[in-house]
Amino acid sequence: MHPSKKHPNPTNPNSLQFSNGAAHTPSLVPPITLELAVPLNTGELNPSLSFSRRTAPDAVAGWSFEAHSVPHSANVSDSQQWKHSRRARLLPLSRSSVPPSQALFLPPSPVLLMPPSPVLLMPPSPALLISQNARTKAKKTQREEDIKEPPNHEEVEDGKDSDDEALKAKKRKREQSEMQQVREMKKLESFLFGSLYSPVEFGKEDNEVETGDKKSSDLFFTDRSANSVLSVYEGDADISEESDDDRAAVQRKPVWVDDEEEKATINIANVNRLRKLRKEEDEDLISGSEYVSRLRAQHVKLNPGTDWAQIDSRSKIDRSSDDESDEENEAALNQGNKDVDDILRTNEDLVVKSSSKLLPGHVEYSKLVDANIQDPSNGPINSVQFHRNAQLLLATGLDRKLRFFQIDGKRNTKIQSIFLEDCPVRKASFLPDGSQVILSGRRKFFYSFDLVKAKVDKVGPLVGREEKSLENFEVSPDSKLVAFVGNEGYILLVSTKTKQLVSTLKMNGTVRSLAFAEDGQQLLSGGGDGQVYHWDLRTMTCMHKGVDEGCINSTALSTSPGGKLFAAGSDSGIVNIYNREEFLGGKRKPIKTIENLTTKVDFMKFNHDSQILAICSCMKKSSLKLIHIPSYTVFSNWPPPNASLSYPRCLDFSPGGGFMAVGNSAGKVLLYKLHHYQHA
């Protein structure tokens, strides 16, 4: 009996109901094979898992369960599309050798695959089965035989060998494909960027270059132009055995050598510009090769290269131990991180121009708010000077007021003003230590203002002297002395502590200008006789006296901060710049003569680094010039063409060179910013 349909029993969903409507209980002798066909529209079902989970343990007592994935049977109806099959076998414990013959096709529902007892899963006869599974394929038969009989080890080994060979062949094929791709990439790179992987062989095409076994030394070449110390060696062993000292010793040979150099002789004593090449005083004739070597040495001496550009094959750092090297590297890294942090914590420019040289021709500047904008003077400004802290500026004049301003270039706040009833101020100056201010006018006395105590002291007249005016004076750089211009060629030296006259110096003519040098140990003076005197203040004697070239009456003197240079101005507008050491040695000719002023020179001032010299005359409008000292030329864009300086009477540079203050006869203190200097 072959029923065409099976359906679950409504009374018992776990039993199978055949077409005759009765549940059957088969015998338990033969093993039963169950084959599950899963449609495409359902997921894969695992009978083994479902069976063990959905069936009670006592329902499969005495039976073992096996599951295999096999292709679906050919007897399956073509009206359905089947994805794959699952075959399960229930075997008795006796391992009966009865071969499986029939297969029972079950619906995809997992409930029907898990009966409560094995009785319902075994039909009494083959006639009651839904369909017969014809096992026509040799692969299925062999698989069933493998279940019954133990596997043949020889066949297994042969199968493994064949699989290994197939894997090896596949691997070789993949490696060959990768190598082919690498060769194609190298060929493309060589075509685009030149010979990257092998030296160019001239006279051959790319496909003619032999790619057979070559020595490793033939596959590499050294660029001789990159480093003159390196050279090409034939064998790899020679390269590996060479030490750093041997490589450093190898020098590049010249391409061409002139044999005439050894035969030629040069007289270096007769030519002035070649005398510096002599090693001994009486040396005169040298060979051509020696001449060439000395010229090279002189060139290196005059044009030293930077350290980072030097090619040094020998390590300058002693790498005696790895620990020491690691510590040094760690310290350098920490320092670098610290420098980066310092840079990121400030908004200043990364490139600081203060240490660079000032170029001639044009000076970059900008006009700022007047320094005394909050309290202009009612009379001419006779003195302006910056304090050593670069923020305090004094300004005074004939209106008898001493004013202090805090300079920032924007507001220039007024700090304090002092009124002197009986002294129109002709000159005022800070002591270099910043503790006092000395003020004087056309009076027999002068004033001292203590900045710490905010107290004004009136000093004078000086004991033993009858000078009616102490309006012109200079303060020593060490803040110990004040030198006043006296009558009849006398120079009065007054102590800044006791305010008493300590000594006097006498010139042949009248005294009109003074300037200190050598940190206050020497004093320069000029007057009506046209000569410049050098005084040694340690012995109070004149150490040198020289004529200022072209000068009849000396009106102004100024020394550079380092004391190397000094400038002398005259009533004709001529300014001579001298090297002080050469002048003391007897040389009378100045380094440079400035003739840009046509009236009497009233004031001169060097800036802090001696790159700018300012000269002015109060007898002509805008008569103020800035001189570039390294080239001794005048800046062509100063004074400002569109702005009037009025009659300049005094000026001063801030300690850092960033500000320049100019006092004029209109009672204003003009303030300018010099962009070359970043700090005030």
SULWOKA-V546833 format. One record per residue. N is the residue number from 0. RES is the residue in one small letter. PSI is psi as a letter, one per 20 degrees, with the letter a starting at -180 (none if undefined). D_CENTER is the distance of its C-alpha to the mean C-alpha in Angstrom with 2 decimals. Layout:
N,RES,PSI,D_CENTER + N,RES,PSI,D_CENTER
//
This chain:
0,m,p,96.12 + 1,h,n,92.89 + 2,p,q,91.63 + 3,s,i,89.26 + 4,k,q,87.36 + 5,k,q,86.17 + 6,h,q,85.08 + 7,p,q,84.41 + 8,n,p,87.28 + 9,p,h,87.03 + 10,t,h,88.69 + 11,n,o,86.30 + 12,p,i,82.95 + 13,n,i,82.17 + 14,s,r,85.24 + 15,l,p,85.82 + 16,q,o,88.62 + 17,f,a,90.16 + 18,s,h,92.34 + 19,n,i,95.49 + 20,g,j,93.99 + 21,a,q,94.55 + 22,a,p,92.13 + 23,h,q,92.86 + 24,t,o,92.52 + 25,p,r,92.13 + 26,s,r,92.87 + 27,l,k,90.14 + 28,v,f,90.82 + 29,p,q,88.52 + 30,p,q,84.70 + 31,i,p,83.52 + 32,t,p,80.67 + 33,l,p,78.86 + 34,e,p,76.77 + 35,l,p,74.57 + 36,a,p,73.53 + 37,v,p,70.67 + 38,p,r,70.51 + 39,l,h,67.35 + 40,n,j,67.10 + 41,t,r,66.86 + 42,g,r,64.41 + 43,e,p,65.06 + 44,l,p,67.47 + 45,n,o,67.60 + 46,p,h,71.24 + 47,s,g,70.52 + 48,l,g,68.28 + 49,s,h,70.55 + 50,f,g,73.61 + 51,s,h,72.36 + 52,r,h,71.17 + 53,r,i,74.01 + 54,t,q,76.97 + 55,a,q,78.60 + 56,p,h,78.56 + 57,d,i,82.35 + 58,a,h,82.48 + 59,v,k,81.12 + 60,a,p,82.84 + 61,g,j,83.86 + 62,w,q,81.55 + 63,s,q,78.18 + 64,f,p,75.76 + 65,e,q,73.81 + 66,a,q,71.72 + 67,h,q,70.60 + 68,s,p,68.80 + 69,v,q,71.02 + 70,p,q,71.37 + 71,h,q,73.71 + 72,s,q,77.39 + 73,a,i,79.03 + 74,n,i,81.75 + 75,v,q,79.47 + 76,s,p,80.58 + 77,d,i,78.86 + 78,s,i,78.88 + 79,q,q,75.84 + 80,q,o,72.38 + 81,w,p,71.47 + 82,k,g,68.03 + 83,h,a,68.85 + 84,s,q,71.28 + 85,r,p,71.36 + 86,r,p,74.27 + 87,a,q,75.35 + 88,r,p,78.18 + 89,l,o,80.24 + 90,l,p,81.71 + 91,p,r,84.45 + 92,l,h,84.00 + 93,s,i,86.66 + 94,r,l,84.41 + 95,s,q,87.20 + 96,s,j,87.06 + 97,v,p,88.31 + 98,p,q,85.91 + 99,p,p,84.43 + 100,s,g,86.22 + 101,q,r,85.49 + 102,a,q,82.47 + 103,l,o,82.42 + 104,f,p,80.18 + 105,l,q,78.86 + 106,p,r,77.25 + 107,p,i,73.50 + 108,s,p,74.08 + 109,p,i,72.98 + 110,v,h,75.94 + 111,l,i,78.45 + 112,l,i,76.80 + 113,m,m,77.35 + 114,p,q,81.04 + 115,p,h,82.16 + 116,s,q,84.35 + 117,p,i,84.50 + 118,v,g,88.08 + 119,l,i,86.88 + 120,l,i,84.50 + 121,m,o,87.24 + 122,p,q,89.88 + 123,p,h,93.42 + 124,s,r,93.69 + 125,p,h,91.78 + 126,a,h,93.79 + 127,l,i,92.09 + 128,l,q,88.59 + 129,i,g,86.86 + 130,s,r,85.99 + 131,q,p,86.09 + 132,n,o,82.95 + 133,a,o,83.75 + 134,r,n,81.46 + 135,t,i,81.58 + 136,k,p,78.21 + 137,a,h,77.97 + 138,k,h,74.60 + 139,k,g,76.06 + 140,t,g,79.06 + 141,q,h,76.92 + 142,r,h,74.79 + 143,e,h,77.97 + 144,e,h,79.28 + 145,d,h,76.08 + 146,i,g,76.69 + 147,k,g,80.20 + 148,e,q,79.73 + 149,p,q,77.09 + 150,p,q,74.49 + 151,n,o,74.99 + 152,h,h,72.33 + 153,e,g,72.76 + 154,e,h,72.13 + 155,v,g,69.09 + 156,e,g,67.70 + 157,d,h,68.43 + 158,g,h,66.64 + 159,k,g,63.61 + 160,d,g,63.58 + 161,s,h,63.80 + 162,d,g,60.95 + 163,d,g,58.76 + 164,e,h,59.52 + 165,a,g,58.68 + 166,l,g,55.34 + 167,k,g,54.55 + 168,a,h,55.53 + 169,k,h,53.35 + 170,k,g,50.40 + 171,r,g,50.94 + 172,k,g,51.15 + 173,r,g,47.87 + 174,e,g,46.12 + 175,q,h,47.58 + 176,s,g,46.33 + 177,e,g,42.75 + 178,m,h,42.89 + 179,q,g,44.22 + 180,q,g,41.30 + 181,v,g,38.79 + 182,r,h,40.64 + 183,e,g,40.62 + 184,m,g,36.84 + 185,k,h,36.29 + 186,k,h,38.75 + 187,l,g,37.01 + 188,e,g,33.56 + 189,s,h,35.18 + 190,f,h,36.90 + 191,l,g,33.78 + 192,f,j,31.22 + 193,g,a,33.58 + 194,s,o,34.75 + 195,l,h,32.26 + 196,y,i,34.64 + 197,s,q,37.19 + 198,p,q,37.70 + 199,v,p,39.48 + 200,e,o,43.21 + 201,f,q,44.63 + 202,g,i,48.13 + 203,k,q,47.85 + 204,e,r,47.03 + 205,d,h,44.77 + 206,n,i,47.84 + 207,e,i,49.37 + 208,v,p,46.64 + 209,e,p,48.04 + 210,t,j,46.45 + 211,g,a,48.69 + 212,d,p,47.94 + 213,k,r,45.82 + 214,k,q,44.30 + 215,s,h,40.71 + 216,s,h,39.98 + 217,d,i,41.26 + 218,l,i,38.84 + 219,f,q,35.72 + 220,f,q,34.81 + 221,t,p,32.22 + 222,d,o,30.48 + 223,r,h,31.53 + 224,s,i,29.39 + 225,a,h,26.15 + 226,n,p,26.84 + 227,s,i,29.76 + 228,v,h,30.20 + 229,l,q,30.88 + 230,s,r,34.37 + 231,v,p,36.48 + 232,y,q,39.09 + 233,e,g,42.07 + 234,g,q,42.23 + 235,d,h,39.80 + 236,a,h,41.47 + 237,d,h,40.67 + 238,i,g,36.97 + 239,s,h,36.88 + 240,e,i,38.89 + 241,e,q,36.84 + 242,s,r,34.73 + 243,d,h,31.45 + 244,d,h,33.49 + 245,d,h,35.78 + 246,r,h,33.05 + 247,a,h,31.45 + 248,a,h,34.93 + 249,v,p,35.38 + 250,q,q,34.73 + 251,r,p,34.89 + 252,k,q,38.25 + 253,p,q,38.72 + 254,v,h,40.21 + 255,w,p,42.92 + 256,v,p,44.42 + 257,d,o,46.67 + 258,d,h,49.77 + 259,e,i,50.74 + 260,e,h,47.93 + 261,e,h,49.87 + 262,k,h,53.03 + 263,a,q,51.63 + 264,t,q,51.52 + 265,i,p,49.65 + 266,n,o,50.84 + 267,i,j,47.80 + 268,a,h,50.04 + 269,n,h,51.65 + 270,v,p,48.49 + 271,n,g,46.68 + 272,r,i,43.19 + 273,l,i,43.72 + 274,r,h,44.94 + 275,k,i,41.47 + 276,l,i,41.55 + 277,r,q,44.45 + 278,k,h,44.06 + 279,e,q,47.48 + 280,e,h,49.35 + 281,d,j,52.34 + 282,e,p,50.44 + 283,d,g,51.32 + 284,l,p,51.58 + 285,i,r,48.93 + 286,s,r,48.75 + 287,g,g,46.72 + 288,s,h,44.37 + 289,e,h,43.81 + 290,y,g,43.19 + 291,v,g,40.52 + 292,s,h,38.75 + 293,r,h,38.86 + 294,l,g,37.50 + 295,r,g,34.54 + 296,a,h,33.97 + 297,q,h,34.25 + 298,h,g,31.71 + 299,v,h,29.16 + 300,k,h,30.01 + 301,l,h,29.56 + 302,n,m,26.43 + 303,p,p,24.26 + 304,g,r,21.40 + 305,t,q,17.86 + 306,d,h,17.50 + 307,w,i,15.07 + 308,a,i,17.66 + 309,q,p,20.58 + 310,i,o,22.43 + 311,d,o,23.77 + 312,s,h,25.74 + 313,r,p,26.64 + 314,s,p,24.32 + 315,k,i,23.53 + 316,i,p,23.09 + 317,d,o,26.39 + 318,r,l,26.45 + 319,s,h,29.89 + 320,s,q,29.45 + 321,d,h,27.35 + 322,d,g,27.30 + 323,e,g,25.80 + 324,s,g,23.06 + 325,d,g,22.34 + 326,e,g,22.29 + 327,e,g,19.85 + 328,n,g,17.47 + 329,e,g,17.97 + 330,a,g,17.43 + 331,a,h,14.14 + 332,l,g,13.03 + 333,n,g,14.47 + 334,q,g,12.82 + 335,g,g,9.30 + 336,n,h,10.65 + 337,k,g,12.22 + 338,d,g,9.34 + 339,v,g,7.84 + 340,d,g,11.50 + 341,d,h,12.02 + 342,i,g,9.59 + 343,l,i,11.32 + 344,r,i,14.63 + 345,t,q,14.84 + 346,n,j,15.48 + 347,e,r,14.88 + 348,d,q,13.11 + 349,l,h,9.52 + 350,v,o,11.24 + 351,v,p,14.20 + 352,k,j,17.14 + 353,s,h,19.42 + 354,s,i,18.90 + 355,s,r,19.41 + 356,k,q,22.93 + 357,l,p,25.09 + 358,l,q,26.44 + 359,p,r,30.21 + 360,g,f,32.18 + 361,h,q,30.79 + 362,v,p,29.43 + 363,e,p,27.54 + 364,y,r,29.27 + 365,s,q,30.62 + 366,k,p,33.82 + 367,l,r,33.74 + 368,v,q,36.61 + 369,d,q,39.13 + 370,a,h,38.59 + 371,n,k,42.22 + 372,i,h,42.51 + 373,q,i,44.03 + 374,d,m,46.66 + 375,p,q,47.38 + 376,s,q,49.70 + 377,n,i,53.27 + 378,g,a,53.30 + 379,p,q,51.16 + 380,i,p,47.98 + 381,n,h,48.42 + 382,s,p,45.40 + 383,v,q,41.88 + 384,q,q,39.40 + 385,f,q,36.21 + 386,h,r,36.23 + 387,r,h,33.82 + 388,n,i,31.90 + 389,a,j,31.18 + 390,q,i,32.59 + 391,l,p,36.29 + 392,l,p,38.18 + 393,l,q,41.87 + 394,a,p,44.10 + 395,t,r,47.76 + 396,g,b,50.60 + 397,l,i,54.26 + 398,d,j,54.61 + 399,r,k,54.62 + 400,k,p,51.71 + 401,l,o,48.60 + 402,r,q,45.84 + 403,f,p,42.48 + 404,f,q,39.66 + 405,q,o,36.35 + 406,i,p,33.95 + 407,d,i,31.24 + 408,g,i,31.76 + 409,k,g,33.20 + 410,r,h,36.25 + 411,n,m,36.78 + 412,t,p,39.04 + 413,k,p,42.10 + 414,i,g,42.43 + 415,q,q,45.78 + 416,s,q,48.43 + 417,i,p,51.20 + 418,f,p,54.42 + 419,l,o,56.29 + 420,e,h,59.89 + 421,d,k,61.12 + 422,c,n,58.16 + 423,p,o,56.54 + 424,v,p,53.18 + 425,r,h,52.48 + 426,k,q,49.44 + 427,a,q,47.25 + 428,s,q,44.39 + 429,f,q,42.28 + 430,l,q,42.59 + 431,p,h,39.26 + 432,d,i,39.22 + 433,g,j,39.54 + 434,s,h,42.75 + 435,q,r,45.33 + 436,v,p,46.07 + 437,i,p,48.77 + 438,l,q,50.80 + 439,s,r,53.64 + 440,g,a,55.99 + 441,r,m,59.25 + 442,r,r,60.87 + 443,k,i,62.12 + 444,f,r,59.72 + 445,f,r,56.06 + 446,y,q,54.16 + 447,s,p,51.56 + 448,f,o,49.55 + 449,d,o,48.08 + 450,l,h,44.92 + 451,v,g,45.14 + 452,k,i,48.80 + 453,a,l,48.89 + 454,k,p,52.04 + 455,v,p,53.42 + 456,d,p,55.58 + 457,k,p,57.92 + 458,v,p,58.26 + 459,g,r,61.09 + 460,p,q,63.10 + 461,l,q,62.11 + 462,v,p,64.92 + 463,g,i,66.81 + 464,r,q,65.17 + 465,e,k,66.63 + 466,e,p,63.62 + 467,k,i,64.00 + 468,s,p,60.36 + 469,l,k,57.12 + 470,e,h,54.92 + 471,n,p,52.66 + 472,f,r,50.66 + 473,e,q,47.36 + 474,v,p,45.62 + 475,s,q,44.44 + 476,p,h,40.75 + 477,d,j,41.90 + 478,s,k,43.79 + 479,k,h,47.06 + 480,l,q,49.10 + 481,v,p,49.91 + 482,a,o,51.56 + 483,f,q,54.02 + 484,v,p,55.71 + 485,g,a,59.41 + 486,n,q,62.63 + 487,e,k,64.02 + 488,g,j,60.91 + 489,y,q,60.19 + 490,i,p,56.76 + 491,l,p,56.92 + 492,l,o,54.54 + 493,v,p,54.36 + 494,s,p,52.72 + 495,t,i,50.26 + 496,k,g,51.51 + 497,t,i,55.29 + 498,k,k,55.40 + 499,q,q,58.05 + 500,l,p,58.60 + 501,v,h,57.67 + 502,s,r,58.31 + 503,t,q,59.02 + 504,l,q,58.23 + 505,k,p,60.56 + 506,m,r,59.80 + 507,n,h,62.46 + 508,g,a,61.70 + 509,t,q,60.47 + 510,v,p,56.98 + 511,r,h,54.77 + 512,s,q,51.14 + 513,l,q,49.24 + 514,a,p,45.77 + 515,f,q,44.49 + 516,a,r,42.49 + 517,e,l,41.33 + 518,d,k,40.47 + 519,g,j,43.99 + 520,q,i,45.93 + 521,q,q,46.94 + 522,l,p,48.26 + 523,l,q,48.66 + 524,s,q,51.51 + 525,g,q,53.01 + 526,g,b,56.22 + 527,g,i,59.17 + 528,d,j,59.78 + 529,g,j,56.56 + 530,q,q,55.29 + 531,v,p,52.19 + 532,y,q,52.97 + 533,h,p,50.72 + 534,w,p,51.90 + 535,d,o,51.15 + 536,l,i,51.28 + 537,r,h,51.74 + 538,t,i,55.09 + 539,m,l,55.74 + 540,t,q,56.61 + 541,c,o,55.64 + 542,m,h,53.60 + 543,h,q,53.36 + 544,k,p,54.75 + 545,g,q,53.83 + 546,v,p,54.72 + 547,d,o,52.17 + 548,e,p,52.61 + 549,g,j,54.33 + 550,c,p,54.52 + 551,i,g,57.81 + 552,n,o,56.72 + 553,s,p,53.33 + 554,t,i,52.02 + 555,a,q,48.42 + 556,l,q,46.22 + 557,s,p,42.55 + 558,t,q,40.41 + 559,s,q,36.66 + 560,p,h,34.82 + 561,g,i,34.58 + 562,g,j,38.21 + 563,k,h,37.63 + 564,l,q,38.93 + 565,f,q,41.66 + 566,a,p,43.07 + 567,a,p,46.76 + 568,g,q,48.18 + 569,s,r,51.80 + 570,d,i,54.19 + 571,s,i,54.03 + 572,g,j,50.36 + 573,i,p,49.18 + 574,v,p,46.08 + 575,n,p,45.70 + 576,i,p,42.47 + 577,y,q,43.16 + 578,n,o,41.42 + 579,r,h,43.05 + 580,e,g,43.43 + 581,e,h,45.01 + 582,f,g,47.26 + 583,l,h,48.43 + 584,g,i,49.05 + 585,g,i,51.52 + 586,k,p,49.56 + 587,r,i,50.80 + 588,k,p,48.88 + 589,p,r,45.82 + 590,i,g,42.44 + 591,k,q,42.60 + 592,t,p,45.19 + 593,i,p,44.14 + 594,e,k,46.97 + 595,n,i,45.48 + 596,l,q,47.60 + 597,t,i,51.32 + 598,t,r,52.43 + 599,k,p,52.28 + 600,v,o,48.90 + 601,d,h,48.78 + 602,f,q,45.27 + 603,m,q,42.24 + 604,k,p,38.89 + 605,f,q,35.76 + 606,n,a,32.39 + 607,h,h,30.38 + 608,d,j,28.60 + 609,s,k,31.68 + 610,q,i,30.11 + 611,i,p,32.51 + 612,l,p,36.23 + 613,a,p,38.14 + 614,i,q,41.90 + 615,c,r,44.39 + 616,s,p,48.09 + 617,c,j,49.90 + 618,m,j,52.78 + 619,k,q,51.13 + 620,k,q,49.09 + 621,s,k,45.34 + 622,s,m,45.84 + 623,l,p,42.32 + 624,k,q,40.10 + 625,l,p,36.54 + 626,i,p,36.19 + 627,h,o,33.06 + 628,i,g,33.73 + 629,p,h,31.84 + 630,s,i,33.80 + 631,y,l,36.70 + 632,t,q,36.85 + 633,v,p,37.39 + 634,f,p,34.92 + 635,s,h,36.82 + 636,n,j,35.65 + 637,w,p,36.93 + 638,p,r,39.16 + 639,p,p,38.54 + 640,p,h,41.19 + 641,n,i,42.05 + 642,a,p,42.04 + 643,s,p,44.65 + 644,l,j,43.85 + 645,s,c,47.55 + 646,y,n,48.61 + 647,p,p,45.63 + 648,r,h,46.84 + 649,c,r,43.83 + 650,l,r,40.04 + 651,d,q,37.20 + 652,f,q,33.41 + 653,s,r,31.44 + 654,p,h,30.06 + 655,g,i,26.46 + 656,g,i,27.74 + 657,g,h,26.65 + 658,f,q,30.29 + 659,m,p,33.45 + 660,a,p,36.84 + 661,v,p,40.00 + 662,g,p,43.47 + 663,n,r,46.28 + 664,s,i,50.03 + 665,a,j,49.82 + 666,g,j,48.64 + 667,k,q,45.06 + 668,v,o,41.79 + 669,l,p,39.38 + 670,l,p,35.69 + 671,y,q,32.89 + 672,k,p,29.11 + 673,l,o,27.47 + 674,h,i,24.10 + 675,h,h,22.83 + 676,y,p,22.75 + 677,q,i,20.64 + 678,h,q,22.86 + 679,a,none,26.59
//
